[in-house]
C-alpha cells in the first residue's frame, strides 16, 4: 500500500462514521458516502430497491435540483457517480480540492432531502426495466442469475442487485421512500474523504454539515443465513448466444474469515486473478494452471476465476467460455481434471510466490489514485466494519503458507460445495 499520511477515523454524535486520509501529491480530493445497504438487505417484493433508490438520489433536492447537478459538478472540474452492490451503496465525487465543499454540501443535503417525485419514480421504473432487459440479452447475466438463485435458497444473496422484474413492476414510491428513510441515516453511513486537505479543518466541516442530521433506528439484522450445502447443484440454460458458458461456483468464506486470503491466493495461483484490486482490472493469467488447461488446449476461448469481499459467505466462481466446436461437457471434464490435479500436484512455493507478487501489485495499483484509496477504505469499513482490514491486506497475504492453500482447497473446493451452471446456445451459435 502506498505510504501516505495516517488515516483518521471518528464517529459523530449521530453515529456517522468518518474516515479521513490526507494525500497531497495532487490538488484533488475524493469524497464518498457509503450506506450499509445493498441487495443483501432486500426481501421478496422489494428486490432491486437499493439500486432504484440509488437512481432516485440523482433526481435531486430543492436545494440541488436534479437537472442542474451534472453541470454543477462538471463546471468545477469534477466527476461523480454511484454504485450499488450486494452489501452497500456508495456515492462519490472527485474534484479539485478547493471545490470539494460542493460534494460535502450535496451529500449532506441528499442524505435527508431526496424527494422522489411520483413522475420521476415512474420514469425511472421504465429506465430500470429497460436496463434489466438489456442485461437479459447477456448470457453471462442470465447464467449468473440462475446459478446464484440455485446456490442460495435462503440468504438474500440469491437475487441480482438489479432485482426481479416482478418486483420492479410492483414496487411503489412509498416502498422507495421507506427504504430511503430506513437506511439513509448517519448511523448507517460512512463518510470517506481522501486527498489534499487539512484533517482538522475537514472534520470540522463534515461535522457542521452532517452533524445536525438525526440518527435513525438501527438497521434490521440479516437473520436468514444460508444452511450448509449437502450436494452439488446444477443449472442448465438455453438461449441466444454465440458461445457456450460454464461456471463452477463454490461457497466461499466472508471477507472477515481467516480463510479469505488463503482462498484469494489459491485462486491467484490456480486461475491468475486475485480480486484484491476490487475496483481495478487484473492482469494477464496466461501462465496460470487454469489457462494452460483450458485455453492453451483450445477447449476455451477464455477462463478465469475470482472471489470478492462480502459481509456474509458468498461464492468463488471459475468461469470458462467454450471455443466454437467444443462442448461444455469436455470443457468441464478438463476443468475437473485440473481441479483434481490440485490435490495430487499441489501449488508449489514458486507458484505461490508468483501469485503473491501479482496479488500485491494489483492491490497496490488499486490504491494508487485518490479515488482508489477512498474506495478501498470505504469498502473495508462497509464490508468488514473496520478500514484497517485494508491496511493489513499485505501482511495477511504474506502470512499465507502452502499448508493454508491445501487446507482451503480441502475445505471449499469440493463438488458437494458447488453449484455448476451451463449456458448453451439454442440457435446454432447465432445471436438473436
C-alpha angles and dihedrals in degrees: 000000000000112000107241136141116308124271122254118210127184140153123231121225090260092056100259110149111221123196120184130183125176117218113171104180091103134022091248136109133192120207122194136182115200120193117199093232132100140132088306088071095054131097130199109289094040103045109147093026095121091055091045092051088051089057091048091053088069091058089080139220133263090270094043109032114207096233090058102043097086092051092046092055099039097047088058089054095254139124131209141185144150140220137198122209140165096285107020150020117220135189126192144180123192112195145148103292093240089059100043092101088079089063092050092049092046095050094044089051098048092045087075110010106053104130109186101208111218094244091051091050091054095046089050090049087060092047094051094045087052090049090052090048089053091052090050089063088063114084090206092058092047092048093047092049093051093042095049093047089052093047093051116045096161112017117081090238083087095088131064121258091243090057136227118306092235091058093044088056097045104038117110136214087251089058091052094047091047092052091047092048093048100046106023095078129118095249089057094047141081122207113203124184125178128176146046107357142098111262099219093049093045093048090051091051092049089049091051094050101036104023095081094055109106120243118244133217116289112272113258113259123247102248101167100090118179115255118231115278116249101196147353116297123204135195127186124194132187124198147117111318142131094224143026119251131207128192129181108191118188123193104255134193126263117262090255092058117103090233094059096089094044091053090046091055093043087056091046090053097042103035104016103241129101105188087209092115087062092177098036133071121256125237129245119307098195093123094052125110091240093054093047092049098047111018102034088050091054093241093114135032090206138004130181143150137210149161128195133208112268137171093235130029110290135162140303104207130197112195132191135178115211121232117239110280093021121110128226089234094060092042091051091047090055091047092050090049091052091048089051089051088060086070099043095036106028126200109283128227089251091054091047092049091051092047091048092051092050094045092050092048092050091048095048091046091054089057098046095093126064091240090048091053091050091049095049094045092047094045092052092049093045097045103031099023091235127076089205088077084074091051093052097047095101093048091049092049091050090052095058113110135194088255089057090053091052092047094053091044090056093043102046112014096073126125091235089058098053143082116211122207128195125187115189126183112249095197107059092269098304120125118237 
